[in-house]
Amino acid sequence: MKKILKHNSFYLIISLLNSSIAFILIPIYVTSFTVSDYGIFSLMIVFYAFLGILITGNIHSSFQTYYFDYYHDKEQLSAYFRHIFSFALLLAFFGTVFFILAGPAIFEAIFTNNYISFYPYGLIVIPSAALAGLNQIYFVLLRNSEELKKYGRLVLISVISNISLQSFFIVSLEWGVTGALLGLLLSNLILFILVLARTGIRFRIGFAPIKKSINYSLWLLPFLLVQWFLARGDRIIVENLIGLAEVGIYALLLNVAMILSVIATSMITSFRPTLFKEFKALSGEISKTVLNLFLYYLGIITITSVAIFILVQNVERFNISSRYYEIKEYILLALVLFSIRVIIRFFNEYLSFLKRSRDLTLLSLFNLFIFLFLLFIFMDQLTLPLLLKIIICCNLVLLIVTGYRCMYLLKATTVYAGK
């Protein structure tokens, strides 16, 4: 266990650094943006995440899973990567054109405040999301291949360029939300150029080798869209039913609590090669290694939750608008919510390993149904704390159902393998 943690700690640090960009920039955001500006920026990040799923078909998720079917043969893996990347590039091109044309109508349909305009915000976000989706495929290759130095260098370039460009545009040029989005776009572009230079990839699509991957991604898309709505769509609900300024407060609250999710994602990313190999060797019961990784995972999340709570209770010490102080009242609810979510995330890794994208989708739809039902009941009296309580209830039910499903599949898979 110590060897596993020591080996994976390098990946954990790198992944944590890559995922914590938004948190590192929070001081700049809250001192430079009004509450409403921060609300607009957070809604653009919601749109960015939405595009990240659709614009490249989220094909990197299937590559992440099917990589382990090819990793034993370098030539097959190289060909598979080439086909996947080329297919994603094709999707990104047509997806970018489509969303640029449909963007104004989409913004008009989902946002109520006139300050949230497609030009320039949405126009900047679309190519940025396309580039990020393409970059993710190469990141998956490096992570799963355990090429620490290459992965670390690219992550470091991404982090430094993102933070530097956003800081320059926001603080020095005072371009506000537009500057933040431009910094994100240019950072993704720099990374994309480096990826092309390092891979020397030529455009070539063979649909036969990636047929299973495309099918997996298609089944996974509804799950990811539901996950996107449940994890980020609540900001759109707040904007429509409560107000744009409240989106800023709510977004800051969740972005601070989301440190738990950032750490969880980084840990799972670093553990995934080991975790998937352990899943493959399971025989009817959870192995000691998987259990120890899970307990280590929970321990880090618990310690981080306590640290975040103490930090937020002293928010008045920071030189920011007093409107942001409201997060003190809701931080405990937010931490409970994200603690539940990160446990569900760990369980979902086993479903992903089994390629049970249908199960992931059905579980997410079940969660969505409960959320919409409760939202409909309490819509007229909706407040930020009530919304958080509704989401917590939904995730508690999902945690129980997901845990039960994983245990059932563990036993069923073992019985089937034994036959």
TAJOQUI-V32411 format. One record per residue. N is the residue number from 1. RES is the residue in three letters. D_CENTER is the distance of its C-alpha to the mean C-alpha in whole Angstrom. Layout:
# TAJOQUI-V32411
N/RES/D_CENTER
N/RES/D_CENTER
This chain:
# TAJOQUI-V32411
1/MET/27
2/LYS/28
3/LYS/28
4/ILE/25
5/LEU/23
6/LYS/25
7/HIS/24
8/ASN/20
9/SER/20
10/PHE/20
11/TYR/17
12/LEU/16
13/ILE/17
14/ILE/16
15/SER/12
16/LEU/13
17/LEU/14
18/ASN/12
19/SER/9
20/SER/12
21/ILE/13
22/ALA/12
23/PHE/14
24/ILE/17
25/LEU/17
26/ILE/18
27/PRO/21
28/ILE/22
29/TYR/20
30/VAL/22
31/THR/25
32/SER/25
33/PHE/24
34/THR/25
35/VAL/24
36/SER/24
37/ASP/22
38/TYR/19
39/GLY/19
40/ILE/19
41/PHE/17
42/SER/14
43/LEU/15
44/MET/15
45/ILE/11
46/VAL/11
47/PHE/13
48/TYR/11
49/ALA/7
50/PHE/10
51/LEU/12
52/GLY/9
53/ILE/10
54/LEU/14
55/ILE/15
56/THR/15
57/GLY/15
58/ASN/12
59/ILE/14
60/HIS/13
61/SER/12
62/SER/15
63/PHE/16
64/GLN/14
65/THR/16
66/TYR/20
67/TYR/20
68/PHE/22
69/ASP/24
70/TYR/25
71/TYR/25
72/HIS/29
73/ASP/30
74/LYS/29
75/GLU/31
76/GLN/29
77/LEU/25
78/SER/26
79/ALA/27
80/TYR/24
81/PHE/22
82/ARG/24
83/HIS/24
84/ILE/20
85/PHE/20
86/SER/23
87/PHE/22
88/ALA/18
89/LEU/21
90/LEU/23
91/LEU/20
92/ALA/19
93/PHE/22
94/PHE/23
95/GLY/20
96/THR/20
97/VAL/24
98/PHE/23
99/PHE/21
100/ILE/23
101/LEU/26
102/ALA/24
103/GLY/22
104/PRO/25
105/ALA/26
106/ILE/22
107/PHE/22
108/GLU/25
109/ALA/24
110/ILE/21
111/PHE/22
112/THR/26
113/ASN/26
114/ASN/28
115/TYR/26
116/ILE/23
117/SER/24
118/PHE/23
119/TYR/25
120/PRO/24
121/TYR/21
122/GLY/19
123/LEU/21
124/ILE/20
125/VAL/16
126/ILE/17
127/PRO/18
128/SER/15
129/ALA/12
130/ALA/15
131/LEU/15
132/ALA/12
133/GLY/12
134/LEU/15
135/ASN/14
136/GLN/11
137/ILE/14
138/TYR/17
139/PHE/14
140/VAL/14
141/LEU/18
142/LEU/18
143/ARG/16
144/ASN/18
145/SER/21
146/GLU/21
147/GLU/22
148/LEU/21
149/LYS/23
150/LYS/22
151/TYR/18
152/GLY/19
153/ARG/21
154/LEU/19
155/VAL/16
156/LEU/19
157/ILE/20
158/SER/16
159/VAL/16
160/ILE/20
161/SER/20
162/ASN/17
163/ILE/19
164/SER/22
165/LEU/22
166/GLN/20
167/SER/23
168/PHE/25
169/PHE/25
170/ILE/24
171/VAL/27
172/SER/29
173/LEU/29
174/GLU/28
175/TRP/26
176/GLY/24
177/VAL/21
178/THR/22
179/GLY/22
180/ALA/19
181/LEU/18
182/LEU/20
183/GLY/19
184/LEU/16
185/LEU/17
186/LEU/20
187/SER/18
188/ASN/16
189/LEU/19
190/ILE/21
191/LEU/18
192/PHE/19
193/ILE/23
194/LEU/23
195/VAL/21
196/LEU/24
197/ALA/26
198/ARG/25
199/THR/25
200/GLY/28
201/ILE/26
202/ARG/29
203/PHE/28
204/ARG/29
205/ILE/27
206/GLY/29
207/PHE/27
208/ALA/29
209/PRO/27
210/ILE/24
211/LYS/25
212/LYS/23
213/SER/20
214/ILE/20
215/ASN/21
216/TYR/19
217/SER/16
218/LEU/18
219/TRP/18
220/LEU/14
221/LEU/14
222/PRO/15
223/PHE/13
224/LEU/10
225/LEU/12
226/VAL/13
227/GLN/9
228/TRP/8
229/PHE/12
230/LEU/12
231/ALA/9
232/ARG/10
233/GLY/13
234/ASP/15
235/ARG/15
236/ILE/17
237/ILE/19
238/VAL/20
239/GLU/21
240/ASN/23
241/LEU/25
242/ILE/25
243/GLY/25
244/LEU/23
245/ALA/24
246/GLU/23
247/VAL/19
248/GLY/20
249/ILE/21
250/TYR/18
251/ALA/15
252/LEU/17
253/LEU/17
254/LEU/13
255/ASN/12
256/VAL/15
257/ALA/14
258/MET/10
259/ILE/12
260/LEU/12
261/SER/9
262/VAL/8
263/ILE/12
264/ALA/11
265/THR/8
266/SER/11
267/MET/13
268/ILE/12
269/THR/12
270/SER/15
271/PHE/17
272/ARG/16
273/PRO/19
274/THR/21
275/LEU/19
276/PHE/20
277/LYS/23
278/GLU/24
279/PHE/23
280/LYS/25
281/ALA/28
282/LEU/28
283/SER/31
284/GLY/31
285/GLU/30
286/ILE/27
287/SER/28
288/LYS/28
289/THR/26
290/VAL/23
291/LEU/24
292/ASN/25
293/LEU/21
294/PHE/20
295/LEU/22
296/TYR/21
297/TYR/18
298/LEU/19
299/GLY/22
300/ILE/19
301/ILE/17
302/THR/20
303/ILE/22
304/THR/19
305/SER/19
306/VAL/23
307/ALA/22
308/ILE/20
309/PHE/23
310/ILE/25
311/LEU/24
312/VAL/23
313/GLN/27
314/ASN/28
315/VAL/26
316/GLU/30
317/ARG/30
318/PHE/28
319/ASN/29
320/ILE/27
321/SER/28
322/SER/30
323/ARG/27
324/TYR/24
325/TYR/26
326/GLU/26
327/ILE/22
328/LYS/25
329/GLU/26
330/TYR/22
331/ILE/21
332/LEU/22
333/LEU/21
334/ALA/17
335/LEU/17
336/VAL/19
337/LEU/16
338/PHE/13
339/SER/15
340/ILE/16
341/ARG/12
342/VAL/12
343/ILE/15
344/ILE/14
345/ARG/11
346/PHE/14
347/PHE/16
348/ASN/14
349/GLU/14
350/TYR/18
351/LEU/17
352/SER/15
353/PHE/18
354/LEU/21
355/LYS/19
356/ARG/19
357/SER/17
358/ARG/20
359/ASP/19
360/LEU/16
361/THR/16
362/LEU/19
363/LEU/18
364/SER/15
365/LEU/18
366/PHE/20
367/ASN/18
368/LEU/18
369/PHE/22
370/ILE/22
371/PHE/20
372/LEU/22
373/PHE/25
374/LEU/25
375/LEU/24
376/PHE/27
377/ILE/29
378/PHE/28
379/MET/27
380/ASP/30
381/GLN/30
382/LEU/26
383/THR/25
384/LEU/22
385/PRO/23
386/LEU/24
387/LEU/21
388/LEU/19
389/LYS/22
390/ILE/21
391/ILE/18
392/ILE/19
393/CYS/21
394/CYS/19
395/ASN/17
396/LEU/20
397/VAL/21
398/LEU/18
399/LEU/19
400/ILE/22
401/VAL/22
402/THR/19
403/GLY/21
404/TYR/24
405/ARG/23
406/CYS/22
407/MET/25
408/TYR/27
409/LEU/26
410/LEU/26
411/LYS/30
412/ALA/30
413/THR/29
414/THR/31
415/VAL/34
416/TYR/33
417/ALA/33
418/GLY/36
419/LYS/38
